[in-house]
Amino acid sequence: MLGLFVVFIVAAIVVQVIGQRFLVPIMALEDLDFADGWHRLLAILGARRDFRRYLSQLVLSIAAGIIFSILAVILRS
């Protein structure tokens, strides 16, 4: 159950970061609503390889943060 919770938290953080860094500018520049902005963003993300690298780096940095936080809590106990 804890593993599922961690996966959910990582996914939520990834969606939040993508939304802040990419979705909001797309919505502002192209005058789109929320759903159309996500469709446009997903089309861009699927077409470009550099965004995939960015996403993998983002997920790995979040995972490293979670792992080091868990280790810090265990070592302090």
Contacts in CASP RR format, 6 or more apart in sequence:
PFRMAT RR
TARGET T0000
AUTHOR 0000-0000-0000
METHOD contacts of the structure
MODEL  1
MLGLFVVFIVAAIVVQVIGQRFLVPIMALEDLDFADGWHRLLAILGARRD
FRRYLSQLVLSIAAGIIFSILAVILRS
6 66 0 8 1.000
9 66 0 8 1.000
10 59 0 8 1.000
10 62 0 8 1.000
10 63 0 8 1.000
10 66 0 8 1.000
13 62 0 8 1.000
14 55 0 8 1.000
14 58 0 8 1.000
14 59 0 8 1.000
14 62 0 8 1.000
17 58 0 8 1.000
18 41 0 8 1.000
18 55 0 8 1.000
18 58 0 8 1.000
19 41 0 8 1.000
22 41 0 8 1.000
22 44 0 8 1.000
22 45 0 8 1.000
23 37 0 8 1.000
23 38 0 8 1.000
23 41 0 8 1.000
26 32 0 8 1.000
26 37 0 8 1.000
26 40 0 8 1.000
26 41 0 8 1.000
26 44 0 8 1.000
27 33 0 8 1.000
27 34 0 8 1.000
27 37 0 8 1.000
30 37 0 8 1.000
30 40 0 8 1.000
32 40 0 8 1.000
44 51 0 8 1.000
45 51 0 8 1.000
45 52 0 8 1.000
45 55 0 8 1.000
46 52 0 8 1.000
END
